[in-house]
Amino acid sequence: MSLKSMTVAGIMSGTSADGVDVAIVRIAPGKLRPKLTLIAHQGIPFPAPLRRAVLAAMNASSTSTVELARLNWRLGIAYAEAVQATLKEHTLQLDLIGSHGQTLYHQARARSYAGRSFACTWQAGEAQVIAAALGVPVVSNFRPADMLAGGQGAPLVPLLDYVLFAHPTRGRVLQNIGGIANLTAIPAATAPDAVIAFDTGPGNMVIDALALELFGKRFDRNGSIAAEGRILAPALAAALRNPYFQRKPPRTAGREQFGREYAAKFLAACRRHSTEPEDAIATATALTAESIAASYKQFVQKRIRVVGTKQSAVDYVVSGGGARNATLMAMLAQRLAPLGCELAASEDFGLPAEAKEAAAFALLAWHTWHRKPGNVPAATGANRPTILGQVTYV
């Protein structure tokens, strides 16, 4: 199939379940890799009842088929409305939509169920609802194909990272801090199969959970609460002993590892050392920064540095909601500077932080439409490149 230029909308809602990010991009074939131009992007919060329903489904040990069926369609409606809202100020015709969906459950490793052992994943958000509302084909359900090729179904953003950020002489790390934090490391002058990518651990998830529990706020805006607290070193050290942080990549994380139950245990550990709520938020923020820096030092630093070159630093480019948390960014810069990293924001490279993941799924949809593989096996652990997703036609 010959490659063609397309205008594609990418839709992303992450593990924080705070809303929908939409990015509309123009994607054109290139000599070595596609060329992307961001046309528009918008972040739209979930209505409070929908966010409650999503969080309840993700944290539920059991739920009803009625709830899940309704949630799947309600999310499809929310995604369609988010794209329509983004299009309001732009006169253009979409060719395709890529929808990640809302992850309700992601089990990257095989477990026994009903007599068989297997991995599984589920991203809700009815694609046919989106296609019918916009009159445009939708690519969705990206993760299963990679998992059936032996991968963990994540991370999937490394394709975009490579396309946008690969550089002939500089090593670059693309760090996304959403509910979960994940990185993509691209050594200088490398091919996609040399990319390193994995989930570093909690991003905003634990911070958000404690902000809601202790202050009734959905998140710690700009890190202002954490800035008033002190880091509880014993609680932080205990948290960093979690076996997840020692697991070699590829690895993935979600609410199963760092969700509501984890946050409750983390808060209890903090309260053994301080009753000041600001201290718990500061310690949760430090957990994100420490786990990111430790992941880089342990699994990336030696592989991204180019021995024998004049490369003096690694560009460490941060995106996602965490990039807007000044306290978190300061902690991260303090920990990464001694490791030879220069902290930057994705805006410095022409891509707003909040648009990145949505743009990634626009690119993945473009690949799927042209029957091109979209996974990076070095990142997911898959045994081969594979075409991702399912196409829903109008």
The 8 nearest C-alpha neighbors of each residue, nearest first, counted from 0:
[[1, 369, 2, 370, 3, 371, 368, 366],
 [2, 0, 3, 369, 28, 370, 4, 368],
 [3, 1, 28, 369, 0, 4, 27, 366],
 [4, 2, 5, 28, 27, 1, 26, 369],
 [3, 5, 27, 26, 28, 2, 6, 25],
 [6, 4, 26, 25, 94, 7, 3, 27],
 [5, 7, 25, 93, 94, 24, 26, 95],
 [6, 8, 95, 96, 24, 361, 23, 94],
 [7, 9, 23, 96, 361, 22, 97, 24],
 [8, 10, 361, 357, 97, 360, 22, 358],
 [11, 9, 98, 21, 357, 20, 97, 99],
 [12, 10, 357, 20, 99, 19, 13, 98],
 [13, 11, 19, 101, 18, 20, 16, 100],
 [14, 12, 15, 16, 11, 101, 178, 177],
 [13, 15, 178, 16, 179, 102, 253, 12],
 [14, 16, 178, 17, 13, 204, 177, 203],
 [17, 15, 14, 13, 18, 50, 12, 53],
 [16, 18, 15, 44, 45, 50, 19, 12],
 [17, 19, 44, 45, 43, 16, 12, 20],
 [20, 18, 12, 43, 42, 11, 44, 21],
 [19, 21, 42, 11, 10, 41, 357, 12],
 [22, 20, 10, 41, 40, 9, 357, 82],
 [23, 21, 40, 9, 358, 357, 8, 354],
 [24, 22, 8, 39, 38, 7, 40, 37],
 [25, 23, 37, 38, 36, 7, 6, 26],
 [24, 26, 6, 36, 35, 5, 7, 37],
 [27, 25, 35, 5, 4, 34, 24, 6],
 [26, 28, 4, 34, 33, 3, 29, 25],
 [27, 29, 33, 2, 34, 3, 4, 32],
 [30, 28, 33, 32, 31, 34, 27, 26],
 [29, 31, 32, 28, 33, 34, 27, 2],
 [32, 30, 29, 33, 28, 162, 34, 190],
 [31, 33, 29, 30, 162, 34, 28, 161],
 [34, 32, 28, 29, 27, 35, 26, 162],
 [33, 35, 27, 26, 29, 28, 32, 36],
 [36, 34, 26, 25, 24, 33, 37, 27],
 [35, 37, 25, 24, 38, 26, 34, 27],
 [38, 36, 24, 39, 23, 25, 35, 22],
 [39, 37, 24, 23, 36, 25, 40, 22],
 [40, 38, 23, 22, 37, 41, 24, 85],
 [39, 41, 22, 21, 354, 23, 85, 42],
 [40, 42, 21, 20, 85, 43, 22, 39],
 [41, 43, 20, 19, 21, 44, 18, 40],
 [42, 44, 19, 18, 20, 41, 81, 45],
 [45, 43, 18, 17, 19, 46, 42, 47],
 [44, 46, 18, 50, 17, 49, 47, 43],
 [47, 45, 49, 48, 50, 44, 18, 51],
 [46, 48, 50, 49, 45, 51, 44, 52],
 [49, 47, 51, 50, 46, 52, 45, 53],
 [50, 48, 52, 51, 46, 47, 45, 53],
 [49, 51, 53, 47, 52, 48, 45, 54],
 [52, 50, 48, 54, 49, 53, 55, 47],
 [51, 53, 49, 55, 50, 54, 56, 48],
 [54, 52, 50, 56, 55, 51, 49, 57],
 [55, 53, 57, 51, 56, 52, 58, 50],
 [54, 56, 52, 58, 53, 57, 59, 51],
 [55, 57, 53, 59, 54, 58, 52, 103],
 [58, 56, 103, 54, 55, 59, 53, 104],
 [57, 59, 55, 56, 54, 60, 259, 254],
 [60, 58, 61, 56, 57, 55, 62, 54],
 [59, 61, 58, 62, 56, 57, 55, 63],
 [62, 60, 59, 63, 56, 58, 57, 64],
 [61, 63, 59, 64, 66, 60, 56, 67],
 [64, 62, 65, 66, 67, 61, 68, 56],
 [63, 65, 67, 66, 68, 62, 69, 70],
 [64, 66, 63, 68, 67, 69, 70, 62],
 [67, 65, 69, 63, 64, 68, 70, 62],
 [66, 68, 70, 64, 69, 65, 71, 63],
 [69, 67, 71, 65, 70, 66, 64, 72],
 [68, 70, 66, 72, 67, 71, 73, 65],
 [69, 71, 73, 67, 72, 68, 74, 66],
 [70, 72, 124, 123, 68, 74, 69, 125],
 [73, 71, 75, 125, 69, 74, 70, 124],
 [74, 72, 70, 76, 75, 71, 69, 77],
 [73, 75, 124, 77, 76, 72, 71, 70],
 [74, 76, 124, 125, 72, 78, 73, 77],
 [75, 77, 73, 79, 74, 78, 80, 72],
 [78, 76, 74, 80, 75, 79, 81, 73],
 [77, 79, 81, 75, 80, 76, 74, 82],
 [80, 78, 129, 76, 82, 81, 77, 75],
 [81, 79, 83, 77, 78, 82, 84, 76],
 [80, 82, 78, 84, 79, 83, 77, 85],
 [83, 81, 85, 79, 84, 80, 86, 21],
 [82, 84, 80, 86, 81, 85, 79, 87],
 [83, 85, 81, 87, 82, 86, 80, 88],
 [86, 84, 82, 83, 87, 41, 81, 40],
 [85, 87, 83, 89, 84, 88, 82, 90],
 [88, 86, 84, 85, 89, 83, 90, 82],
 [87, 89, 86, 90, 85, 84, 39, 91],
 [90, 88, 86, 87, 91, 85, 39, 38],
 [91, 89, 88, 92, 86, 87, 93, 85],
 [90, 92, 89, 93, 86, 6, 88, 94],
 [93, 91, 94, 90, 6, 86, 89, 7],
 [92, 94, 6, 95, 7, 91, 135, 8],
 [95, 93, 6, 5, 7, 135, 92, 96],
 [94, 96, 7, 136, 93, 135, 137, 8],
 [97, 95, 137, 8, 7, 9, 138, 136],
 [96, 98, 9, 138, 364, 361, 360, 137],
 [99, 97, 10, 139, 100, 9, 138, 96],
 [98, 100, 11, 139, 10, 360, 97, 140],
 [101, 99, 122, 124, 123, 98, 102, 12],
 [102, 100, 122, 123, 12, 103, 124, 13],
 [101, 103, 122, 104, 121, 100, 123, 105],
 [102, 104, 57, 121, 122, 101, 56, 123],
 [105, 103, 121, 102, 120, 106, 57, 122],
 [104, 106, 120, 107, 119, 121, 102, 103],
 [107, 105, 119, 118, 108, 120, 104, 109],
 [106, 108, 151, 118, 105, 119, 109, 152],
 [109, 107, 118, 106, 110, 151, 117, 119],
 [108, 110, 118, 117, 116, 107, 111, 106],
 [111, 109, 116, 117, 118, 112, 108, 115],
 [110, 112, 116, 115, 114, 117, 109, 113],
 [111, 113, 115, 114, 116, 110, 117, 109],
 [114, 112, 115, 111, 116, 110, 117, 109],
 [113, 115, 112, 111, 116, 117, 110, 109],
 [116, 114, 111, 112, 113, 117, 110, 109],
 [115, 117, 111, 110, 109, 112, 114, 118],
 [116, 118, 109, 110, 115, 119, 111, 108],
 [119, 117, 109, 108, 107, 106, 110, 120],
 [120, 118, 106, 105, 107, 117, 121, 143],
 [119, 121, 105, 104, 106, 122, 143, 118],
 [122, 120, 104, 102, 103, 123, 105, 119],
 [121, 123, 102, 101, 100, 103, 140, 124],
 [122, 124, 71, 101, 100, 121, 102, 125],
 [123, 125, 75, 71, 74, 100, 72, 126],
 [126, 124, 75, 72, 71, 128, 127, 123],
 [127, 125, 129, 128, 124, 130, 137, 75],
 [126, 128, 130, 129, 125, 131, 391, 393],
 [129, 127, 131, 126, 75, 125, 130, 132],
 [130, 128, 79, 126, 132, 127, 131, 75],
 [131, 129, 127, 135, 134, 133, 136, 132],
 [132, 130, 134, 128, 129, 133, 393, 127],
 [131, 133, 129, 130, 134, 128, 79, 135],
 [134, 132, 135, 130, 131, 129, 79, 83],
 [133, 135, 131, 130, 132, 393, 136, 129],
 [134, 136, 130, 133, 95, 393, 94, 137],
 [137, 135, 392, 95, 130, 391, 393, 96],
 [136, 138, 96, 391, 390, 97, 130, 95],
 [139, 137, 390, 97, 389, 364, 388, 96],
 [138, 140, 98, 388, 389, 141, 99, 97],
 [141, 139, 388, 142, 389, 99, 122, 143],
 [140, 142, 388, 387, 139, 143, 99, 144],
 [141, 143, 152, 145, 144, 140, 146, 387],
 [144, 142, 146, 145, 147, 141, 152, 140],
 [145, 143, 147, 146, 387, 142, 148, 141],
 [144, 146, 148, 152, 150, 147, 143, 142],
 [147, 145, 150, 152, 143, 149, 151, 148],
 [146, 148, 144, 149, 145, 143, 150, 381],
 [147, 149, 145, 146, 381, 150, 382, 144],
 [148, 150, 381, 146, 147, 382, 145, 380],
 [381, 151, 149, 146, 380, 379, 145, 152],
 [150, 152, 107, 146, 153, 379, 380, 145],
 [153, 151, 142, 146, 145, 150, 379, 143],
 [154, 152, 155, 151, 379, 251, 142, 378],
 [153, 155, 156, 379, 197, 152, 378, 157],
 [154, 156, 153, 157, 374, 158, 152, 375],
 [155, 157, 158, 159, 359, 154, 160, 356],
 [158, 156, 160, 159, 155, 183, 161, 375],
 [157, 159, 161, 160, 156, 162, 375, 155],
 [160, 158, 162, 359, 157, 161, 156, 163],
 [159, 161, 157, 163, 158, 164, 162, 156],
 [160, 162, 165, 158, 159, 164, 163, 157],
 [161, 163, 159, 160, 164, 32, 158, 165],
 [164, 162, 160, 161, 159, 165, 35, 34],
 [163, 165, 161, 160, 162, 166, 171, 185],
 [166, 164, 161, 163, 185, 162, 167, 187],
 [167, 165, 187, 169, 168, 188, 164, 170],
 [166, 168, 188, 187, 169, 165, 189, 170],
 [167, 169, 187, 166, 188, 170, 310, 186],
 [170, 168, 187, 166, 167, 171, 310, 313],
 [169, 171, 186, 187, 313, 185, 303, 314],
 [170, 172, 314, 185, 313, 184, 315, 169],
 [171, 173, 184, 315, 183, 316, 174, 185],
 [174, 172, 316, 183, 182, 317, 315, 184],
 [175, 173, 182, 317, 181, 316, 172, 318],
 [174, 176, 318, 319, 181, 180, 317, 182],
 [177, 175, 180, 319, 321, 202, 320, 318],
 [176, 178, 179, 319, 202, 320, 180, 203],
 [177, 179, 204, 203, 15, 202, 14, 201],
 [178, 180, 202, 201, 177, 200, 176, 253],
 [181, 179, 176, 202, 199, 200, 201, 175],
 [182, 180, 198, 199, 175, 197, 174, 179],
 [181, 183, 174, 173, 196, 197, 175, 198],
 [182, 184, 196, 173, 172, 195, 157, 185],
 [185, 183, 172, 195, 194, 171, 196, 173],
 [184, 186, 194, 171, 170, 172, 165, 187],
 [187, 185, 170, 303, 189, 171, 184, 188],
 [186, 188, 170, 169, 168, 167, 189, 166],
 [189, 187, 167, 166, 168, 186, 190, 165],
 [188, 190, 187, 186, 193, 191, 185, 165],
 [189, 191, 192, 193, 188, 194, 161, 185],
 [192, 190, 193, 194, 189, 161, 375, 158],
 [191, 193, 190, 377, 194, 375, 376, 189],
 [194, 192, 191, 190, 189, 195, 377, 185],
 [193, 195, 185, 191, 192, 184, 377, 196],
 [196, 194, 184, 378, 183, 377, 193, 185],
 [197, 195, 183, 378, 182, 184, 194, 157],
 [196, 198, 249, 250, 181, 182, 248, 154],
 [199, 197, 181, 251, 200, 180, 250, 252],
 [198, 200, 181, 180, 291, 294, 197, 290],
 [201, 199, 180, 198, 179, 252, 202, 290],
 [202, 200, 179, 180, 287, 204, 257, 203],
 [201, 203, 180, 179, 178, 176, 177, 287],
 [204, 202, 178, 206, 177, 207, 205, 321],
 [203, 205, 178, 207, 206, 202, 201, 15],
 [204, 206, 208, 207, 262, 203, 209, 283],
 [205, 207, 203, 209, 204, 208, 283, 280],
 [208, 206, 218, 210, 204, 205, 209, 203],
 [207, 209, 205, 211, 206, 210, 212, 204],
 [208, 210, 212, 211, 206, 207, 213, 205],
 [211, 209, 207, 214, 216, 213, 208, 218],
 [212, 210, 215, 216, 208, 209, 217, 214],
 [211, 213, 209, 210, 215, 214, 208, 216],
 [212, 214, 210, 211, 209, 215, 276, 216],
 [213, 215, 210, 216, 211, 212, 209, 276],
 [214, 216, 211, 212, 213, 210, 217, 218],
 [217, 215, 211, 210, 214, 218, 219, 212],
 [218, 216, 211, 207, 210, 215, 219, 208],
 [217, 219, 207, 216, 210, 220, 211, 206],
 [218, 220, 222, 210, 224, 221, 223, 207],
 [221, 219, 222, 218, 223, 324, 224, 323],
 [220, 222, 324, 325, 223, 323, 219, 326],
 [221, 223, 326, 324, 219, 225, 220, 224],
 [222, 224, 226, 221, 225, 220, 219, 227],
 [225, 223, 226, 227, 222, 277, 219, 280],
 [224, 226, 281, 280, 228, 222, 227, 223],
 [225, 227, 223, 224, 228, 326, 222, 281],
 [228, 226, 225, 224, 277, 223, 229, 278],
 [229, 227, 278, 277, 225, 281, 226, 230],
 [228, 230, 278, 281, 231, 227, 282, 277],
 [229, 231, 282, 281, 232, 278, 228, 285],
 [230, 232, 234, 233, 282, 235, 229, 278],
 [231, 233, 235, 234, 230, 236, 282, 237],
 [234, 232, 236, 235, 231, 237, 272, 269],
 [235, 233, 237, 236, 232, 269, 231, 268],
 [234, 236, 232, 238, 237, 233, 231, 239],
 [237, 235, 233, 239, 238, 234, 232, 240],
 [236, 238, 234, 240, 235, 239, 233, 241],
 [239, 237, 235, 240, 236, 241, 234, 265],
 [238, 240, 236, 241, 237, 235, 244, 290],
 [241, 239, 237, 238, 242, 236, 244, 245],
 [240, 242, 239, 243, 238, 244, 237, 245],
 [243, 241, 245, 244, 240, 246, 239, 238],
 [244, 242, 246, 241, 245, 200, 240, 256],
 [243, 245, 242, 246, 241, 239, 290, 200],
 [246, 244, 242, 243, 247, 241, 240, 294],
 [247, 245, 243, 244, 248, 242, 250, 249],
 [246, 248, 245, 249, 250, 298, 244, 243],
 [249, 247, 250, 197, 246, 196, 298, 378],
 [248, 250, 197, 379, 380, 378, 247, 196],
 [249, 251, 248, 197, 198, 247, 252, 246],
 [250, 252, 198, 197, 153, 249, 253, 151],
 [253, 251, 256, 198, 200, 179, 250, 254],
 [252, 254, 255, 256, 257, 179, 14, 251],
 [253, 255, 258, 257, 256, 252, 14, 259],
 [254, 256, 253, 258, 257, 252, 104, 105],
 [257, 255, 254, 253, 252, 258, 261, 243],
 [258, 256, 254, 261, 255, 253, 201, 262],
 [259, 257, 254, 261, 260, 255, 256, 262],
 [258, 260, 262, 261, 263, 208, 257, 58],
 [261, 259, 263, 262, 258, 264, 257, 58],
 [260, 262, 257, 264, 258, 263, 259, 265],
 [261, 263, 265, 259, 260, 264, 205, 266],
 [264, 262, 266, 260, 265, 261, 259, 267],
 [265, 263, 267, 261, 266, 262, 268, 260],
 [264, 266, 262, 268, 263, 267, 261, 269],
 [267, 265, 269, 263, 268, 264, 262, 270],
 [266, 268, 264, 270, 269, 265, 263, 271],
 [269, 267, 265, 266, 271, 270, 234, 264],
 [270, 268, 266, 271, 267, 234, 272, 279],
 [271, 269, 273, 267, 272, 274, 268, 266],
 [270, 272, 269, 268, 273, 267, 274, 234],
 [271, 273, 270, 269, 231, 274, 268, 234],
 [274, 272, 270, 275, 271, 269, 278, 231],
 [273, 275, 270, 276, 272, 271, 269, 278],
 [274, 276, 273, 277, 278, 279, 228, 270],
 [277, 275, 279, 278, 274, 213, 280, 228],
 [278, 276, 228, 280, 279, 275, 224, 225],
 [277, 279, 228, 229, 281, 276, 280, 275],
 [278, 280, 282, 276, 277, 281, 269, 283],
 [281, 279, 283, 225, 277, 282, 278, 206],
 [282, 280, 225, 278, 284, 228, 230, 279],
 [281, 283, 230, 285, 279, 284, 280, 231],
 [282, 284, 286, 280, 285, 281, 206, 279],
 [285, 283, 281, 282, 287, 286, 327, 280],
 [284, 286, 282, 288, 287, 283, 289, 281],
 [287, 285, 283, 289, 284, 288, 290, 282],
 [286, 288, 284, 285, 290, 202, 289, 201],
 [289, 287, 285, 331, 291, 286, 290, 330],
 [290, 288, 286, 292, 291, 287, 285, 293],
 [289, 291, 293, 287, 292, 288, 286, 294],
 [292, 290, 294, 288, 289, 293, 199, 287],
 [293, 291, 295, 289, 294, 290, 335, 334],
 [292, 294, 296, 290, 295, 291, 289, 297],
 [295, 293, 291, 297, 292, 296, 298, 290],
 [294, 296, 299, 292, 293, 298, 297, 300],
 [297, 295, 293, 300, 294, 298, 299, 292],
 [298, 296, 294, 295, 293, 299, 300, 301],
 [297, 299, 295, 294, 296, 300, 247, 301],
 [300, 298, 295, 302, 301, 296, 303, 297],
 [299, 301, 296, 302, 303, 295, 304, 298],
 [302, 300, 304, 303, 299, 298, 296, 297],
 [303, 301, 299, 300, 304, 186, 298, 305],
 [304, 302, 186, 300, 301, 170, 299, 305],
 [303, 305, 301, 302, 306, 300, 170, 186],
 [306, 304, 308, 303, 307, 310, 187, 186],
 [305, 307, 308, 304, 310, 309, 301, 303],
 [306, 308, 305, 309, 310, 304, 311, 168],
 [309, 307, 310, 306, 305, 311, 168, 304],
 [308, 310, 311, 307, 305, 306, 168, 312],
 [309, 311, 308, 312, 169, 305, 168, 304],
 [312, 310, 309, 313, 339, 308, 169, 304],
 [313, 311, 339, 340, 310, 341, 314, 169],
 [312, 314, 340, 170, 171, 341, 315, 339],
 [313, 315, 171, 341, 340, 316, 172, 342],
 [316, 314, 342, 172, 341, 343, 340, 171],
 [315, 317, 343, 173, 344, 345, 174, 172],
 [318, 316, 174, 344, 175, 345, 322, 173],
 [319, 317, 352, 175, 322, 345, 176, 174],
 [320, 318, 176, 352, 175, 177, 353, 321],
 [319, 321, 322, 177, 323, 176, 353, 318],
 [320, 322, 176, 324, 323, 319, 177, 203],
 [321, 323, 320, 318, 324, 319, 317, 328],
 [324, 322, 321, 320, 221, 325, 319, 328],
 [325, 323, 221, 222, 321, 327, 322, 326],
 [326, 324, 328, 221, 327, 222, 323, 329],
 [327, 325, 222, 329, 328, 324, 226, 330],
 [326, 328, 330, 324, 329, 325, 284, 331],
 [327, 329, 331, 325, 330, 326, 332, 324],
 [330, 328, 326, 332, 331, 327, 325, 333],
 [331, 329, 327, 333, 328, 332, 288, 326],
 [330, 332, 328, 288, 334, 329, 333, 335],
 [333, 331, 329, 335, 334, 330, 336, 328],
 [332, 334, 330, 331, 335, 336, 329, 337],
 [335, 333, 331, 332, 336, 292, 330, 337],
 [334, 336, 338, 332, 340, 337, 333, 292],
 [335, 337, 340, 338, 339, 333, 332, 334],
 [338, 336, 339, 335, 334, 340, 333, 332],
 [339, 337, 335, 336, 340, 296, 334, 300],
 [338, 340, 312, 336, 337, 313, 341, 335],
 [341, 339, 313, 336, 312, 335, 338, 315],
 [340, 342, 314, 315, 313, 312, 336, 343],
 [343, 341, 315, 316, 332, 340, 314, 344],
 [344, 342, 316, 315, 317, 341, 345, 347],
 [345, 343, 317, 316, 346, 347, 318, 342],
 [344, 346, 347, 348, 352, 350, 316, 318],
 [347, 345, 351, 350, 349, 348, 344, 352],
 [348, 346, 345, 344, 349, 343, 350, 351],
 [349, 347, 346, 345, 350, 344, 164, 351],
 [348, 350, 346, 347, 351, 345, 37, 36],
 [349, 351, 346, 345, 348, 352, 355, 354],
 [352, 350, 346, 354, 353, 345, 349, 355],
 [351, 353, 318, 319, 345, 354, 355, 346],
 [352, 354, 319, 351, 355, 320, 318, 20],
 [355, 353, 351, 352, 357, 22, 356, 358],
 [354, 356, 358, 357, 352, 353, 359, 350],
 [357, 355, 359, 358, 354, 11, 156, 360],
 [356, 358, 9, 11, 10, 359, 22, 360],
 [359, 357, 361, 355, 22, 356, 9, 360],
 [360, 358, 356, 362, 159, 357, 361, 156],
 [361, 359, 363, 9, 362, 97, 357, 358],
 [360, 362, 9, 97, 358, 364, 359, 363],
 [363, 361, 365, 359, 360, 364, 366, 358],
 [364, 362, 360, 366, 365, 361, 373, 367],
 [363, 365, 97, 367, 361, 366, 362, 138],
 [366, 364, 362, 368, 363, 367, 361, 369],
 [367, 365, 371, 363, 369, 364, 368, 373],
 [366, 368, 370, 364, 369, 365, 371, 386],
 [367, 369, 365, 366, 370, 364, 371, 390],
 [368, 370, 366, 367, 371, 0, 365, 2],
 [371, 369, 367, 368, 366, 386, 372, 0],
 [370, 372, 366, 369, 367, 386, 373, 368],
 [373, 371, 386, 385, 384, 374, 366, 387],
 [374, 372, 363, 386, 387, 366, 371, 385],
 [373, 375, 384, 376, 372, 155, 385, 145],
 [374, 376, 378, 377, 379, 158, 384, 373],
 [377, 375, 381, 379, 380, 378, 374, 384],
 [378, 376, 375, 192, 380, 379, 194, 195],
 [377, 379, 196, 376, 375, 195, 380, 249],
 [380, 378, 150, 376, 151, 153, 381, 249],
 [379, 381, 150, 376, 377, 378, 249, 151],
 [150, 382, 380, 149, 376, 148, 383, 379],
 [381, 383, 149, 148, 376, 380, 150, 384],
 [384, 382, 381, 376, 385, 148, 149, 145],
 [385, 383, 372, 374, 376, 375, 386, 382],
 [384, 386, 372, 387, 383, 374, 373, 145],
 [387, 385, 372, 371, 373, 367, 370, 388],
 [388, 386, 141, 144, 373, 367, 385, 372],
 [387, 389, 141, 140, 139, 138, 367, 390],
 [388, 390, 138, 139, 140, 391, 387, 141],
 [389, 391, 138, 137, 392, 139, 388, 136],
 [392, 390, 137, 136, 138, 127, 126, 389],
 [393, 391, 136, 390, 137, 130, 135, 127],
 [392, 130, 136, 134, 131, 135, 391, 127]]
